[in-house]
Amino acid sequence: MNCPLEGVIRTYAWGSHTALAELTGRPAPTEQPEAELWLGAHPAAPSRVGDTDLQQLIAADPQGQLGPGREQLPFLLKLLAAERALSIQVHPTKAQAQEGFARENQQGIPLDAYERNYKDDNHKPELLVALTPFEALAGFRPVDRTRELIQALECPELDSCVEMLGEGEPASNIRAVLTTWMTMPTDQLDPLLDGLVAALERVDRATTTPWIAEVVGVLRVLAEQYPGDRGLLCALLLNYVVLQPGEALFLDAGQLHAYVQGTGVEIMANSDNVLRGGLTSKHIDVEELLRIVRCDPVDDPRILPTPSGLYPTPADEFQLRHVNGEPVQVSGPAIVLAAAESVCVDGEELASGQALWVPARSAAECGPGAFVAQVP
């Protein structure tokens, strides 16, 4: 039987005092910045189902809830609202996560320890669909454009970077620059950051190349939010993307990224493994991030849905559809979410911010506007 699913609000410093409250019909502003609404069976915050939670419901009858051959729900669905930039971060592959999780267990690092990198043994491919204009940094920019950007800044402290991004294999050049900046001693880092911030302030955004003006604008915001943070240098190398509602980003293992501002629907493998490199007060592990990160340049990381509303990704753990046009019959296991607008499910209204659990052997007719998360 289909059941209402009550998500769990997660409060982080980068969240919003209004966005999630307004989406879910609660009073705003909230006392704490609300960053994410989790919908799923992750042990850190499983969604409520009546007088139990989804994790316990599945554990009691995995075949009845998930179908044959499954013991755990493989994805986690979220509503995400960023008022400030999230950390510069990367996620491991499955093999890297298994190795890292076992290593930190052997070292006796508690799961809730500040310095813990691997909270589980799973990878974390993720897809974000914008509900509002959504700013993000995602994937390394092609090196010729990064050289153009740095030259336009007229920042002498970055001259050596331009040389390092010259001849040779692009991914190797990007890795060399990233490694130099991420491992730079503080007495060298501080003058470099001071020079970069001064150069950003000198740029006349009204007369420079439009895409450079946009990047300068977001770098100024990051410098103000996280003064003296080497993550600003990472951001200098990444694509700046503004998703329009309905556009999406798919972020696979090893792809460096940071969400900057906006509200969206996010789905990922059921993991909480994050390696951070800056723009955060949380644990940073430069050595592990450099081991995990892939430095191949990406031209445009955005993806669009198919005519049926499906967002294509290579992930085995999840697929996400935004129903458009005629109602769609959805088979379980699935989570149906009304995001930003009420939708019709089985002839009844599902209000904005509400969700429904559809177990195996069950189905739901979902009207236009519904987000449907399933296993492929």
N, C-alpha and C positions, 0 to 999 in steps of 0.2 A: 504494500500500500504506500502511495506517495505521502510524504510527511513534510510539514513546514520545517525549515532549517534556520536556526538562529545563529548568525555569525558572531564572532568574538572580536571586539574592537582592540587594536593594539596601539598604544600610545608611544610615539617616538618624537624626538626633538624636531624633526623635519616635517612633522605632520601639520594638519590644518585644524583650526578651531571652529571652522564652519562647514567645510565641504562635505564630509561624511555625515555630519548631523543633518544637513539639509537634504542629502540624498535619502536618508533613512527616516525623515520626518520627525526628527527630535529637535529640541530647543538649541539654538546657537546664539552666541559662541559657547563652546564647551570649556570646562576648566583646564583640561589637558589637551595638548595638540594630538588629534587623532590621525594616525597615519594609514592604518590598514584595517579592513574588515575581513577576517579569515573565514572561509567557507570550506570545510573539509574535515579530515580526521587526523590532522597532524597532532602528535601527542602534546606539543607545547600549548595548543589552544584549540581543542576539538570543538566543532559546532554542536550546539544543543539540539536535540530531537526529543521533544516532549520532556519526560522526567529523566532522560539519560543523555548521552552524547553520541555522536556518530562513530567515534572510535570504539566505544563499548558495544554499540549496536552491531557493528561489523564483526567484532571479535566474537560475539555470541552466536552469529550465524553468517560466516563469511560467504558461503555458497548462496544462501538466500539473498544476501544483500548485494554481492558482487558478481555472482555467477561462478561456474566451475573454474578451478585453477587459479583463483585469486584469493589472497589472504589480506591484502591491504589496498586501500584506495590509492592509486599511484600518482594522483595529482592534488594540488592545492589551488583553490580559486580565491581571488582577493578583489576587493575594491580598494584602490590605492589613491591617496591624496597627498601630494607633496607641496608644501608651502615654501620650503627651503630645499636646497640641493641635498641629495643623498650622497653617500660616500662614493669615491672612485673605487670600483670593485670588479671582481672577476669570480667566476664559479668553476669548480673543477670538473674533470671528466668522471665517469663512474669509477674507473680504475684508480684515478688519483684520490677520489673521495674514500674508497675502501682502504687504500694504503694509509692515507692521512688519519682516518678515524682509528684504525688499528694502532698506528704509531702513538697517537696521543693517549689512547687507552692504556697502552703499555707504559707510557711515561707517568701514568697516574694523574693526568690533568682532569679535574672534575668537568662534567658537561656544562655546568653553569659558570665556569671560571672565566674571568675577563680575558685571559690570554688564549682561550680555546678557539681554534680555527674550525675544526670539523665537529659539528654537532650530531652528525649521522654519517652513514656510509653511502649516501646517494649523490648523484649529480643533480644539477638544477637548471636544465634548459628552461627558458621562460619566454612568454609572449605577453606583450602589453598592448591593449587596444585603447586608444584615446577616447575619452568621453568629452573632454574639453580640449582646446589647444594645449598640447603637451610638449614641453621642452625636455630634450635629453641630449646627452653626449654618448655616442655609441660607435665603437669601432674606430680604428686608426684611419685618419684621413690620408688619401694618396699623398706621397711625399712632395710632389711638385707643388701642390696647393699649400702644404704646410710651409714649404720654403717661401712661397709667395706671401703668406701671412706674416711670417717672421720678418721678412725683408720690409714689409709695409710698416711694421711696428718701429723700425729704426731704433732698435735696442742693442747697443754694442755688447751687452752682457750675453746676448744670444748668438753672436757671430759664429762661435765654434759649433753651435748646433746646426747652422746652415751648412757648414762644411761637412759635418758628419752625415747629413742627409743628402749628400751629393751623389757621386758615382757609386755603383754597386747594387747589390740586391736590396730592394726596399725593406723587406721584413727585417733583415739583418741591421740595416741602418737605423730603423725605428727602435729596435731592441737596444742598440748601442746608446742612443740618446736617452731612452727611458731608463736604462740601467745607470747611466751617468747621473741623471737627475735624482733618481730614487735613492741612490747610495751616497750622494754628495754630503760631506760634513757640513755642519751648521754654519761654520765660519765662512764657507763658500756659498752655501745656499741662501743665506739672508741677503747678501748684496745682489745676488741674481734675482731673487723675488722682488726686492726693492726696485731694481732696474726695470723689471717687467711691469710692475704696477705703475711706475712713472710713465713708461712708454704707452701703456693703455690709456692713461689720462690725456696724453698729448694727441691722440688720434682724433681727427675731426670726422666723426661718423657721417656727417652730412655730405662730405666730398669724397670719401674713400669708396672703394669697390663695395657694392651692397652686401655680398656674402661676408666680406671681411668686417664690415660695420656690424653685422649681426653677431659674429664671433666675439668681437671686441666688447660688445654690449654684455654678453653672458659672462665673459671673463671678468669684467668689472664687478658684476653681481657676485661672482664666486669669491673674488678678492675681498669684497666687503663682508661677506658672510663668514669666511674662513681666513682671516688675516694671518700671514706668515705660514701658510700651509703649502707643502710641496705638491699637494694635489692640483694646485693651479697650473703647474708645469705639465702634469699629465693631461689636463684639459686642453692645453695648447695643441696637443697632438691628435685630438679626437674629433670626429664629425659632430657638428652641432646640428640637431634635427628638431624641427617643430612639426609634430604630428597634428593633423587636423582630425576632428572627430571621425571615427571609423577607420583611420589609418593605424598601422601597428608596427611594432618592432619585435623581431625574434632575436633573442640573445642566447647563443649556444655557449658551450664550455670554452673557456679561454678568452672570451671577447670582453675587453675592458669597456666599462660603461659607467654612467651615473645619470640618474633621473634628476632633473633640475626643478621643474615646477609643472603642476597640472594634476588632473584627475583621470583615472583610467581603470579598466578591468584587466587584471593580471592573472595568468594561469601558469603553473610551473610544475615540474616534478616535485614530489612530496619531500622536500629537503629544505634545510636552513643553513647550508654551507656557503659562506661568503669569505673571500680573501680581500681585505681592504688595503688601499694604498694612500688614502688621503681624504680631505674634506670630511673629517669625522673626529669625534672624541673617543670613538671605540677603538678596539685593538687593531693595530696595523702590523702586518708581518711582510716586510718588503721582500725578504729572501723567498718566502713561499709564493708570494704574488708573482715575482719574476720567473719562478719555476713553472707556474701554471699558465701565464698569459701567452696568447698567440698574437704575433705582431704583424700578420699579413694585413695590408691596407684594404679598406672596404670603401667602395665608391658611394653607395647609397643603401643604408641598412633597412629602409622602410619596406613593408609589404602591404598589399591590399587584399581584401577578401575576394573570393570567387563570386560569380553571380548568385550562387545559392547562400552566400554569407559565411562560408567556411574560410578560416584563415589557414593557409597551407604552411605546415612546418614539418621538419624531419623527426619530430619528437615521437617516441613510441608510447609515452605515458599519457598524452592528452591530445584532444582536439577541441577547438572552440569555434562555435558558430553564432553569428548574430542574425537571428531570423528576420528576413525581409520578405515582403510580398505575402503569399498565402501561408496559413498556419502549417506547421511542420509536426509530424508525429515522431516523438523522440522515445527511443527505447533505453531502459536503464542498463547498467548503472549510469546515472547522470545527475548533475546539479543544474537546476534552472534558476537563473537570476534575472530579476528586474532591476536594471541599472539606469538611473536618470529619468525613468518614466514607468508608469504602471503598464503591465502587459496582461493579456488574457491567457490563462493556462487552464485547460479542461473546462472552459466556459466560465471560469471565475477569475476575478481580478487579483493579480499579484502586484502589490504596491511597490513603488520605487524603494530599492534597498532590501526587499524581501527575497527569499530563496526557497526552493523546494527540492527535497531529496527524492529521486526516482530510483528505487532499487531494481536489481535484476528481475527479469520476468514481468516488470511493470512498464508502463508507458505513459506519456503525457502529450497532449496536443498543445503546442506552444505557438502563440500568436506573434505578430510582428513586434520587434523590439526586444524580444527575450534573448538573453545570452544563454547558450547551452554548452556545458562542459561535459565531455565524455571521454572514454578511452577509445582510441582509433580501432 
